[in-house]
Amino acid sequence: MNTVNNSTKFENGKRYYPISQHYRELFGEKVYKVSVSVAKSCPNREGHQGMNVCIFCDEWGSAAYHQFRDLPIMKQIQINREAIRNRYKAKKFLIYFQAYTNTFGNFSCLETLYDEALNEADVVGLVVGTRPDCLPKRILHKFANLSKEQYLSVELGAQTFDDNQLNFLSRGHNSATSIKAIKKLKSLQNVNICVHLMFGLPDETDQQIRETAKLLSELEISGVKLHNLHVLRNTGLEKLYKESKFFPIQLEEYARRVAIFLENLSPKITVHRLAAVASRWDQLVAPSWTREKMRPTQFIDDYLEEKQTWQGRKFKDN
């Protein structure tokens, strides 16, 4: 195991704590996510309390395998799991409820889907993507019970803790809601909490990024997944981009902001992803580097190496 500094050890020479290392430490081997699309909507698309669709979200709602989303969940799992098994010789899997909001809708249907997924062969847990304002008591109770016997990770789309930026994104919730949601999930004790963040938002500052890292460290979340705000077709953001009212940041600047975030983040927090990847190239408007799967991560790795910095370098555990 590579030693980056005197107190923190990261796997494979990384300068941050990769989610792969967390899985290996927990399960004793590599574990792979199998994405499924079962949620059909979210509060924004339903227009709850006057909400609008998030400015960055296209019709697929971040579905990784949108071509399978109309198939029954068991069929989706079987197709995607076997593809991953054959490609990586994988033996253990987490079912990732990815698209839209997977705690929004009929509770009994959601409960059945969770349970069916866990009954599939070689499945060792669930990953559930949702929003800070979609954690009703019944869902929290279900999560509490699931986490007693299974690995459960909840991916929370906070995106930013700046209320002006949340309004720009048309998220329909504020930063206080995100903090409250994290604390609710923390009260369940065994739930792994991964917070989604976006960089490259209007009026974003270095100090804001540092404060976000400090806040998430203080809240003792489990992991982060980082995205660059990018423009997809048929979104509100595309309209602003074409009107020259929004300019996505380039890879070099994005890497700089990621580095600021990581060096102020607790080294105990796992990093699920460093940058977004546009899986549907035909839907990407800008920036072009978002369509590249490997280069952005390698660029950030090289940037951290060049600057001789790493996750937690400026973190102070008080």
N, C-alpha and C positions, 0 to 999 in steps of 0.2 A: 504494500500500500504506500502510495507516494506521500511524503510529508512536505506540505507547502510552507508551513511555518512551525514553530516550536510546539504549538498546542493543538493544532487541528489537522486531522488526517482525512484526505479525500481520495477516492478510488480512481485508478487509471490516470493519475497525473492531473486530474481536474483541479481547478482553482475555486471550485464551488462543490456543494454537497449534492450530487446527482440523485434523482429518484431511483435509478437503477441500483445504487449502493444501498439505499434504504430497503428496497425489496430483497436484495441479497442478504442483508443483515437479518431481516425478519423471517424470510422463508427459506434461506439457505441456498437459493439458486435464483436464476433469472425468472422474472414473472412478466407476462405481457398482457396489455389491455386489449380486450375485444370490444370494439365499439358497436353499440346498437342504437337504433333510432325508434323510439316508441312514443315519445311525447309529440303531440301534434301542434302545440301552440304554447303561448306564454301570456302573462297578464298584459303585456304591452300590445300584442297582436289582438287580444280580445277587447282592448280599449277600456280596461278596468280603471275606474276613477279618472277618466279622461286621458289615459296614457296614450302615447304614440309609439310606433315601432322604433326600437333603438336605431340610431342614425347610421350605425355601421353594419347592421344585420341584414343579410339577404334572405331570400325565401326558404333556404335550406336550414337556417337556424344553427349553423356550425356542424351539421351532420357530416361525418367523415365518409360514410358509405351511403350517400343519399339514394343511390340506385336500388338499395335493398330495403328502404324504409317502410315500404308497404307490405313487406313479408312478415309473417308471425315471428315473434321474438326468438323462438327456438330455432327457426330456420336461419335467421340472421346470425345467431350465435354459431351454429354449425358451419355456415359458409365462411364467416370471418375467422373463426377459431382454427379451422383446418388450413386455411390459407397461411395463417401465422405459424401454425405448427410445422407445416411443410417448409416454410421459408427459413425459420430460425431453430428448428428442432425443439420447439418449446414444449414444456410439460405442465406448466401451471399458468392459470389465467385469471384475470380480473375482468368482470363484465362492466363495461363503461357505458352508463346511460348518459349519452353525450348531448344530443341535439335538443334545442329549446330548453324548457324548464321541467325537470323530471320529478318535481314534487307538486306539480300543478295539475289538477284534474281530479277525477273520481278516486277517492282513497282506496277503495276495495280493489279497483283495477290495478293501481300502482302496487299495492301490497302483493297481489297475485304475480305481477311481472317480476318483482324483486325475488320472490320465493321460487318462481320457476327458473330464473337465472341461476340461483344458488344450487339448484338440484342438477345442473348440467355437469357432465364429467370433467374433472380436473379444474373446476372453478374453485378458487380459494377466497373469493370475496367480491365485493361490489365497489364501484366508483360511481357516484351519483352527481351529475351536474345540475346546479340550480341557482336561484337568485336569493339575495339576502331577505327579500320580502315574501318569500314563499316557503316558510317553515312553520306550518300550523302545528298545534299540539299533537295531533294524531300522527303526523309524520315524525316528529321528534320522539314520540313514544315508540314508534316502529324502529327508528334508528337506534334507540337505546337498547331495545331487545335484540336487534340484529348484531350490534357491536359486542354483545356479551359472548357470542359464539363464532362470529365471522369477522374477517377484516372488512372494515367499512371506511371508505374515504368519501367525504363530501367536498365537491369542488364548487366554490362560491364565487359567482361573478360580481365581485365588488368593482373592478375596473379602475377606480380611483377613489380617494377619500377627500377630494375637493368637490364641494357642492356645485360650484359654477361649472366645472367640467362634467359632472353628472347631468346637469341640466342640458349642456351642449349635446351630450350623448343621448338624451331623451330616455334615460334609464328608468325614471319613475320612482326612484327611491333616493334617499340622501345618505350621507356618510354615517350618520348616527344609526341608521337601520343596519348598515353593514357591520358596525361594531357590535350592535346588539345581537345580530345573528351569530357572529363568531362566539360571543359569550354564551349564547344558548347552546351551541354545539360543544363548546368547551365543558359545559356542565354535564354532558353525557359521558365524559371521561375517556371512553375507549375509541371515540370517533377521530379519524385522521382528517384534519381540516386543511384543505388547499385553497388558497385565495388567488383568483385571477386578477392580474393587473395589466393595464395598458399604459405604454409610454408613447410620447409623441402627440400628446393632447395640447390644445391651445393654451397658452400662458403657463405651460409647465416649467418649473424652475428646478435647479439643482437642489435647493433647500427643501422644496416640496418632496422630492425623491428621497432625500435623507430622512425627512420626518416620517414618510410612509414606511421606510425600512425600520425605523425606531419603533413606530406604533405596532407593526406586525410582530416585531421581536418581543415587545412588552406583552402583547396578547398571547404570546407563545403558541402561535399557529404551527401546523405541522409542515406545510409546504407552500410554495408559490409557483404559479405558472405565468410567465411573462409573454406579452403580446405587443407588437407594434401596431398602432392604429393605421389600418390600410383601407383602401377604397375598393369596394366591390360594386358591380353593376346593379342597377335598380335599387339603390339605397339613397337615403337622404344625404349621406356623405358624398356620393357621386355628384349630386347636384351642386353642393358647395364647392367641390373640387373643380368642376367645369366653370363655375362662376369665379374662380380664383379666390375663394374665401377660405379654403383649407389647403395646406401644403404638407404632405407626409414627409417625415424626416428621412434622410438618407442613412444608409447602414452605418457609416462611420460615427455619426452623431448618436444613433440609437445605441451602438456599442458603448459609447462614452456614458450614456445615461444608465445603462444596465450595470456598468462597472461601479458607478456611484452608489446605486442601490445595493449591489451585492456586498461591497466593502463595509456598508453600514448595517448589514443584516446579520442576525445571529447565525453562527455557523451550524447550529442545530437544526435549522430549517432547510428542508430539502427543496431542490430546484427541479421542477417537473419539465420545464421548457424555457428556453432563452428567447425565442422569437416565434412569431406566427408563421405558418406556411399556408399559402393558398392552394388547397388541394384541387380546386377547380380553376385551372389557369384561364379558361375562357371568361370567367367572371371577375378576374382581377383587373382593375384599372390602373392602380399605382399604390406603392412604388414597385418597380419591376423585380427588385431583389426579394420580394416576399414570395415569389413563385419558386425560389431556389430552396431545396430542402436541407442541404448540408452546409452550404457556404456561410449563411449567417451565423450559425453556431460555431463553426470553425473560426470565423472572423472574430467573434467575441472571445473565444478561447485565446486566440493569438493576441488580441488587444490586452487581455488580462496579463498575459505573459510579458508583453512588451512594457506595460506599465508597472510590472512587478507588484501586482495587487491581487487580492483574493477575497472570497466571502468572509466577512467578519473582521477584516484587517482593522477597521476603525470602529468596530462594535465594542461598546462598553457595557458589560453585564453588571448592572447595579443591583 
